[in-house]
Amino acid sequence: MCAFALRDIKAAAPANDDSRAASRLAEISADARPIPAYSPVVLAGLVRILEFALITATGFAVHRLHVAPGYGYGFEYFIVIPGMALLAVVAWQALDLYTPAAFRTPIGQGLKLAGGWTLVFLAALAAIFFLKLDNALSRVWLLGWYAGGLAVLAAERFAVAAVVRSLTQQGKLDRRTVVVGGGPAAEPVLRALAASQQDSDLRILGVFDDRRDDRSPDVVAGYPKLGTIDDLVEFARHTRLDLVIFTLPISAETRLLQMLRKLWVLPIDIRLAAHTNKLRFRPRSYSYIGNVPVLDVFDKPIADWDVLIKSAFDKIVGALCLLLFAPVMAAVALAIKLDSRGPVLFRQTRYGFNNEKIEVYKFRSMYADKLDPAAAKLVTKGDPRVTRVGRFIRKTSLDELPQLFNVVFQGNLSLVGPRPHAMHARAAEHLYDEVVDGYFARHRVKPGLTGWAQINGWRGETDTPEKIQKRVECDLYYIENWSILLDIYILALTPIALLKTENAY
């Protein structure tokens, strides 16, 4: 990684610091892969489930071949086999065998894997001896399951290693990381992080610092300075960034808060390195990145298993809703076609996750020659641009139904989340982000068809700063308190909320 950083330094031709930083930032942005990251937590969980299933299946297979033909199916085997399989997974977890580093080295970790499996069988034999269950379980079955289990585990671990190596080469398991704060305080942290990169799957991209004097050199521990905090915000908007580590001392409270105020709107993990801080908390107060103790400042709102659960919920429930509302959508499409000339669907560019531009679908509610894709002018009561059918479908939110295609097929919308706003939408002649401080923090999760703001009465026209302020407050509450049960609750109350049409034109 240091070689990569130094290569960037040599490639930077401009003479001044700002030009060099901009050049390096452009290089790394171009090098960034647009593919999403795969969560190591989810990967480890899937391997645990796989190994539990394989070990259990092997135990029953040996039982079916050796025990069942002569003695039938004893109920004790249906208790012992899953119990020992679960105990084996617990033992392997204790031996730290469920990390990407362990998955990549099946030969090196093979002895630990076999040791954990052996330990489980020794515990089972001890239990059989002390409980005098000699005649309850077949010794040949135990030996066959032990040997068969080892063979299956070996084959499975080599297969997992091949998959993990492939994902690593593609950058899908990288935890793309930058450090904020240069100079002497950053150097020991960077060196400690670099030493643990293989185990923690970090990919350190460089350093960001607002200081432009000798306290913030061009290169720290072999890593380049890439720009300021404002540059970091733009960088995180255009490429995948997973983690930001601050190396500032806690005593630099004012400077730290100024930087956090700019970064908290991003969907990233933010940590404060405690490596060089003189202030010491109890060990339980820290989490660790490799061997570096850190204090957790901000977490991604939805991460690891939550991402998988929410995505599956969106796809399954979204597909069911699409089937359920298909007749309604067909009727609306026919009414639009008969009412006015023009296309049935209307496409509009809006802000999505992490401020990315997405194209959402709606039923056309305005006359074709009066469409306003940029939403430069809010729709008001009695607006002459809206058709007769358009007034009805806007009041009932039927115009939003085509966004189910965004949820099910494109994946850039969720069923529940902050509503996606048009890019140039205004409140009282001001852009939303000019009215609400921290407005873009609502883009830390995918936008949705409905949300907490909508069921609390903040849907429809936003003609005053207070209305958009309340909507954003509801959106931020949803993000901070998300759960799948909250999504179900919001979906259940949405039909009731749609009956309140006083602000929908």
N, C-alpha and C positions, 0 to 999 in steps of 0.2 A: 504493500500500500504506500509506503514511503517512496518507493521508486515511481509509482504512479504520480504522486504529488510533485516530486522533483521534475518529472517529465513535463508536467503542466507549467512549472516555473520556467524551464528552459524555452518552452514554446511561446511564452508571453513576450512579444516583441516590444510593445509600447514602453516608454521610459518611466512614466510616472506611476505612482502606486495605484491610483484609481483605474487607470487604463489596464494595468496588469491584472488587477482583481476582476475587472469586467471581462477580460479575455479568458481568464481561468473559469469564471462562472459560466461563460458561454460554452466553453469546451465540455464542462461537466454536464450542463443542461443538455447538450447535444448527445452526450454519451448515455444519458438517462434512458432506461428502458420504460416504455409506457405500460408494461404489463403490471398487473396488481401483485401484491405480495401474498404469499401463502403463510398462514399463521403457524409458527412452530408449536404453539399450544394445541391447536386443532390437529396438526400432524401427529403429535405425541398421543393425543387422545384416540385418534383413529387406529394407531398401531397397538395401543393397549386393548381396544375392543377386538381388533383382528387376532391378537395373540390369545386372548381369553377364548375366543370362538374356536381357534385352531386347536388349542390344548384340550378344550372340552370335547370337540369333535373327535380328536385322536383317542381320548379315553373311552368314549362310547364305541368307536370303531373297534378297538382292541377287545372291549367287552363283548361286542356283537360276534366277533370271530372266535373267541376262546371260551367265554363264560356262558353266554346265552344258549348255545346249542346243547350243553349238558345240564345246566342248572337253571335256565330261565332268566328272567329279568328281575334281579333283586332290587328292592326299593333303596337299599343302602347305597348302591352305586349312583343313584340319581341325586343323592346328597353329597357323597364324597367327591365325585368328579367335578361339579361346578365349584365346590368349596376349595379343593386343592388348586384348581385353575385360578380362582380369585386370589388365593394366598400367593401363588407364583407371581402374578402381576404386581402385587404389593411388594414382594421381595425384590423384583427387578426395578421397581420404582425407587426403593430404598438404596439400591446399588447404582442409581443415577444412569439407568440404561435407556431412558426415554428422552434423550436430547438429540438434536440434529448431529452433533459431533459423534455421539455413540452410534447413531444410525449409519454414518458414513464409514465406520471402521468395524465391520462385523467380525473380522478375524481378531483384531485387538481386543474387542469386547466379548469374544466368544467364551473365554474362561469365566468371566463374571456371570454371563448368562447361564452357562452350565452349572456354575456354583450355586446360583439362586435356585435353579430347578432341583439340584441335588439336595439342597437344604430343605426344600419343601417335602421331598420324599423321606428324608431322615426324620423330619417332624411327624410325618404320617406313620412311619414305622414305630416311632416312639409311642405315639398315641395308641396304635394297635396293640403294642406290648403291654402298656400299663392298663389299658381298658379291657384287656383279655379278649380281643376281637380276632384272634388268630383264624377262626373258621368263618368269619364274616366276609372277608375279602380274599380273593385269589392272589397268591404270591406271584404266579406266572403272569397274571393280568397286570400287577404292579410293575414287574420287570419289563413287560412288553410296552406298557404305557410310558415308562421312563425312557426307554430307548427310542420308541416311536416319537415321543414328544421332542426329544433332542434333535432327531433328524428333521422333523417338521419345522422346528424353530430355526435350525441352521439354514434351511432352504428359504424360509420366510425372511430372515434377516438379510440374506444376500440379495433377495428381490427388493426389499425396502432400501438397502444401500444403493442399488442401481437407480431407483426412483429419486432418492434424495440427492444423489450426485448430479443427476440430470437437472433437477430443480435448482440446485446450487449454481450450476453452470449457466442456467438461463437467468439467474438473478432473482428467482422467485422466492428464495428464502433469505435474501439479504435484508438486513435491518439498516436502511440508509440513514446515516447519522451525520449531524454537524455539531460543532462545538461553538458556543457563543462566549466570547471573551478570550483575548489573546494574551501574549506576554508570559512572564514567569509563572503565573498561577495556572495557566493552561497546560504548560509543558509536562509536568508530572502526570496529569490526568490523561493527556493524549498518549503518553508512553505506556501507562497502565492499560488503557483501552486497546492500544495496538497489540500489547502482549496477550490480550484475551480475545482477540478478534475471531480466532478459529472456533473457540468454544461458545462464544456469544453470537456469532453470525453477524457481527457489525460490519458495515462498510462505511468507514469514515471518509467523508467527502472533503472536508476542509473546515476552516474557521471563519466566523463572522464576528466583526467587532466595529463599533461605532467610532472608536478612537483612531485618530490619523497621525499620531506622533510616535516617538520611539518606544512608548510603552506597548505598542501593538505592532510587532515586526511583521515583515512580509511573509515569513515562514516560521511556523512553530512546530518543533519536534518533527520536521520533515513534511508537515501539512501546510498547504497554502492558505493564505488569507483570501477569501472569496468576495468580501464586500461588507456592507453595513447591514443593520437589522432591516431596513427598508428593502434592501436587495434580497434578504432572506425571505421576506414575505412574498415577494414576486417569484423567487426561485421555487418556493413551496407550492405556488399556484400553478406552475408550469411543469413540474416534474414530481415524481413520488418521493416524499420525505417522510420518514417514520418516527424519527427521534431527534430531539434537540437537547443537548446537555450544556447547562450553564456552568462555567468555571469561576464565576464571580464570587467573592466572599459575601457572606450574609450581611456583613457590615455595610456593603454598598447597596443599601436598601433602596434609595431613591433611583439609582441607575437601573437596578434590577426590576423595579416596578414599572419604570418607563418602557423597558424592553418587553416585559410580559404583557403589557397593555396592547402592544402591537401584535404579539404572537398568539394570544389566547384564542383568536378567531380561527386559527388553523386546526385541521383535524389531525393533530400529531400528539405524541407523548412528549412532555417537557419535564426534565429532571434537573435538579441542582446538585452538582457534584459536591460531596462532603469530604473528598480525598485530602484537601489541603486546609479545610476550615478548622480553626482552633476550637470552635464550639462543638462539643461532643454530646450526642443524644444516646439513649439506650439503644443497644443493637437492634431491637425490634422496630425502631423508628425508621430504619434504613431498608431499602431494597438494594439489590446488587446488579450491576452490569459487569459481568466478569468478576474481577476482584475489586471493582471500584464501588464504594458505598455512595448511594445517591438518595436524595429526598424527592419524593414524588410531588410535583407541582400541579400538572394537568395530565389527564389521560384522554385518549381517544374516547369519545362518548360511546361508541359501539365497536367492539373489537372481539377478535378470536371467535369463540363459539356463538356469541351474540350475533355476529355478522351472518353466520351460517343459518342460525335459527330465523332471523328476520328475513333473509333472502328466501328461504324455503317457505315461510309463511306468506310472503308476497306472491311467489309463483303459484302456490297451491290455491290460496284463497282468491288471488287475482284471476286465475283461470276459471274458477267456479263462478265468480262474479261476471266474467265475460260471457260465459254460457247462459247465465241467468238473465242478463240484460240484453242478450242478442236480439230478441224480438223488439224490445223498446228502442234499441239503437237503430234497427231497421225502420221502425215507424218514424223516428225523428229524421232520419236521412231522407225518407220519402217526403215528409212534410216540408223540409228545407228545399228540396228540389222543386216541389210544386209551388212554393211561396215566392221564390225569387231566383233569378238567374245566377249562375256561378257554381263553384265547387261545393260539395257537401262538407268536406273537412277544411279546416284552417290550421296552418302550421305557424308556430310562433317560437322564436328563440328566447330562452329564459336562462336564468342562473340555476345551475344544478349543484351537485356535491363539489365542495372546494372551489366554488365560483366557476366551474367549467360551464361552457355554453352547451346547452342541450336544446333539442327541438321537440316540443310537445305538440300533441294533437288535440284539437277541439272541434266540435261541430260549429260550422260558420253561423254566427248570429247577426252579422252586419251585411249590408248590401255589398256586393262584390267590388264596386268602385269606390267604397268608403272604408275599406279595411285599414286597420292601423296596427301593423305587425310590431312596431316599436312601442306601442302603448304610450305614445307621446301625449295623448289626451285621455283622461279618465272618462269612462262611460257614466253618464249622469241620468237622472230620472227623466223620462220622455226623450231621450237622445234620438234625434232623427236618423242617425246612422244605423240603428238597430231595427231589424225586420220584425214583422208581427210574430212569426215563429220564434225569432231570436229573443224577444222579450220573455216568452214563456220558458224557453229552455235555460235562459240565464237566471231567472228567478228560482227555478227548480234545480239548478246546477246540472241539468241533463247535458248541457254543452260540454261538460268535463268528462263524460263517459269514455270517449275515445282514448283518454289517457290510460285506460286499462291496457291498451296495446303497448304503451311505454313501460308499464309495470311488468307485463308478462313476457314480452318479446325483446325489448331493448334493455330493460333493467336499469334505466337511468332515473326512474321514479319508484317510490315505494307507495304502498297503500296508505300508510300513515306517516306524516312528517310535516315540516314547515311547507306551506304552499309555495310553489316556484313563482317568483315574480318576474314580470317582463323587465328587460334590462334597463329601460329608460322610464320605468314607472315613477310617478311623482306624487307627492303629497304637498298640497299648498304651493305648487310650482317649484318644489325642491325635490331632488332625487332622494330616494329612501335612505341611502347611506349618508346623505348630508343631514338628514333629520334625526336619525337614531345613531347614537354612539355605539360602536360594536355591532352594527347591523349585520356584517358578513359572518358573524359567529353562528348565525342560523344555518349556514351552509356547511357546518361540520358534519352533517348527516345528509342522506339523500332527501330531496323534497318529496312530498306526498300528495295524494289526491285529497285527503282530508287531514285534519290535525287538531291539536289542542285548542288553537285559536278559533277554529271554525265552530267547534261544539260549545265554545264559551261566548259565542255571539259576535266574534270579530271577523266576519266574512263580508265580502262585497266591497263597496266603495271605501276608499281611503283618502278622503278629501281634506283631512286635517292631520297635523303632526301627531296629535294624541291618538288617533286611530291606528296609525302604523306603529306607534310606540307600544300600544297595548298588544298588538298582534305579535310584535317581536318579543315582548316579554313572555307571552304564552309559548312562543316557539322555543325560547331558551329554557323555560321550565320543562317542556317536553324533552328536550335534549338531555338535560341534567338528570331527569327522573325516568328515563326510558326503561320499559320492560315489555315483554310480549303481552302481558296481561293488560298493560296500559293501552297498547295498540288495539286489543280486542275491545276494551271499554270504549275507546274513541270511535271505532267502527260501529259499535252497537248504538251509540248516541247520535251518530251522524244523521240518520233519517229524521230524527226528532228536530235536530238543529236546522235542517233544511226547510222546516215549516216556517221558520222565522225569516221572512223575505223582505223586511223593511229596508235593508241596505243593499239588496241585490237588484241591479237594474240591467 
